[in-house]
Amino acid sequence: MTETATAVQPADLPRRLVDELDPIFAPHIPPRVLAQSVEQALHDLRGSVSAEALPEMAVRLARHRLQSIASR
């Protein structure tokens, strides 16, 4: 389970997810693209998963999308 799975204030969530993914993708993905991927993942999952699962599911979805971008 990732660190993001702990209780996080909704306003802090995007920043926490970006901070978690940045060390992995920073050499390959511009910061703006990383932040947009996180925001889009959160948008896509809100209402579809429980609030408790949202951080972990969003980081997984964003990671998957960013890996696809990085492999191009």
N, C-alpha and C positions, 0 to 999 in steps of 0.2 A: 504494500500500500504506500502511496506517495505521501509526502509531507502535506500536500494540498488537501488530502482527504480529511484533515482535521477541520474543526469549525473555523470558518473564515467569514469576516464581514463581507456582504455582497459587493460593496464598493472596492474592497481590497483584492477581490478574487482575480480579476484580470492581471493585475500587477504581480501577484503571487505566482500565477501560472506562467507568465512571461519570464519571471525570475528563475523558475524551475527549468524552463526549456532553453533559455539563453545560453547556458554553458555548452549545450549539445549542438545548437544550430548557429551560434554567433559567427563562426568562421565561414559559413555557407549561405546564410539567409540574412538579408538586411533587417535591422530592428523593426522597421515599420511593417514589413511583411510578417514577421513573427507576431507582432502585436495584433495585426489584422486577423491572422489565423486563429489566435486565441479568442478574440472578440466574436468571430464568426462561429467558432465551435460552441461558445457559450450561448450565443443566439440560437443556434440550431438545436441545442439540447434542452434549453429552458422549457419547462412544461412537459417534456417527454421523460425525464428522469427525476427521481426525488431530489430535493434540495441537498440532502446529505451525500448523494452520489454525484452531484453535478461537478464538483472540482475534479475528481478522479476521471470521470468520463470525458470531461472537456479537455483535460491534458492529454488523454489518450487519443482523442479525435484530432486535436491540433498536432500532436506528434506525428500521427499517421499522415496528415496532409503535408506537413513540413518535410517529412522524409520523401514524399513524392516530389515536392518542389526541388529539394536538394539533389535528387538523383537525375534530374533533367540535364 
